[in-house]
Amino acid sequence: MGNRMFDEHFKKMAVELSTAKGSVKAAAEELEMDPSLLSKWRNDPRYNGGHIVIDKPGLSEEEQKIRRLEKELKEARIERDILKKAVSIFSKGDWNGSGS
């Protein structure tokens, strides 16, 4: 499978194929690529028409939305914590750029 480069059009087409087949694994085998990479693309709104495609069948639209919002909240909390640490680090010293 190697280190192949995929353009945006290919990624969108691969996501559509996996949706049509109903299986990431089957689509990945057909395209001779790593299923985990295709799964990642399926969950990326840039390649799936702006939707979160949940690889778990049986989830309702509301459950999918809850999963997406929980993921966004988790990412926002991580970003907030990083920013808090950065502010703490920079506020401990004299960071006015004077070099002394």
ChimeraX attribute file (.defattr): number of C-alpha atoms within 10 A of each C-alpha:
attribute: neighborCount
match mode: 1-to-1
recipient: residues
	/A:1	7
	/A:2	7
	/A:3	6
	/A:4	6
	/A:5	6
	/A:6	8
	/A:7	7
	/A:8	10
	/A:9	9
	/A:10	12
	/A:11	18
	/A:12	19
	/A:13	13
	/A:14	24
	/A:15	25
	/A:16	17
	/A:17	18
	/A:18	20
	/A:19	16
	/A:20	11
	/A:21	12
	/A:22	13
	/A:23	14
	/A:24	23
	/A:25	17
	/A:26	14
	/A:27	22
	/A:28	20
	/A:29	11
	/A:30	12
	/A:31	14
	/A:32	11
	/A:33	17
	/A:34	15
	/A:35	18
	/A:36	12
	/A:37	12
	/A:38	21
	/A:39	20
	/A:40	12
	/A:41	19
	/A:42	26
	/A:43	18
	/A:44	17
	/A:45	13
	/A:46	14
	/A:47	21
	/A:48	19
	/A:49	13
	/A:50	10
	/A:51	15
	/A:52	18
	/A:53	20
	/A:54	18
	/A:55	14
	/A:56	7
	/A:57	8
	/A:58	9
	/A:59	12
	/A:60	10
	/A:61	10
	/A:62	9
	/A:63	12
	/A:64	17
	/A:65	15
	/A:66	12
	/A:67	15
	/A:68	17
	/A:69	12
	/A:70	12
	/A:71	12
	/A:72	12
	/A:73	12
	/A:74	12
	/A:75	12
	/A:76	12
	/A:77	12
	/A:78	12
	/A:79	11
	/A:80	12
	/A:81	12
	/A:82	12
	/A:83	12
	/A:84	11
	/A:85	11
	/A:86	11
	/A:87	11
	/A:88	11
	/A:89	11
	/A:90	11
	/A:91	10
	/A:92	8
	/A:93	8
	/A:94	10
	/A:95	11
	/A:96	8
	/A:97	6
	/A:98	6
	/A:99	6
	/A:100	6
